[in-house]
Amino acid sequence: VEIVNDVRTDEAGEVVDITPAERDPVAHYRQLIADCEEDDREDGETLLPGEHDDLSLCDRRDTFVIPAAAGEVIQVVARSERPIALTLSTDEADAHAPAEPAGWFSSGYDTLVELAVETDGAVLLEVEGQPGSGAYGLVVERLTP
């Protein structure tokens, strides 16, 4: 069996299997390496409200700091192809959310976590998953009641 561009053929040249890239472990590994080479964020980097769709989970955990004021609710939504969990924490409280399948008509995972902030300062965001979980996106919002 010869493999050419994810198409497997037998000795006669007949196609015997087509492996979609998202299920091909070699293609996934190559994409992960490319994503991690482009990931220039540092642990503990400040993350401002907005969309951040260029992130990669190369290790088991990414950490970010989100500025917050007393009385605000910090809301973070993650979208990923592999399960990741989110934790928001301050000195006073924390909130944790596991990954949830996106739904019937979507692939991947959606994760939502919220935390009410009691004092001015910063909220620590931890994004956790298996090593090599790959690309993910975040939407960060600072909500006022």
Beta strands, then each sheet from edge to edge (+ up, - down):
strand 1: 2-4
strand 2: 7-9
strand 3: 15-18
strand 4: 45-46
strand 5: 50-57
strand 6: 61-68
strand 7: 73-80
strand 8: 84-89
strand 9: 94-97
strand 10: 100-101
strand 11: 109-116
strand 12: 121-129
strand 13: 134-143
sheet 1: 1+ 2- 3+
sheet 2: 4+ 6+ 12- 8+ 9-
sheet 3: 5+ 13- 7+ 11- 10+
end
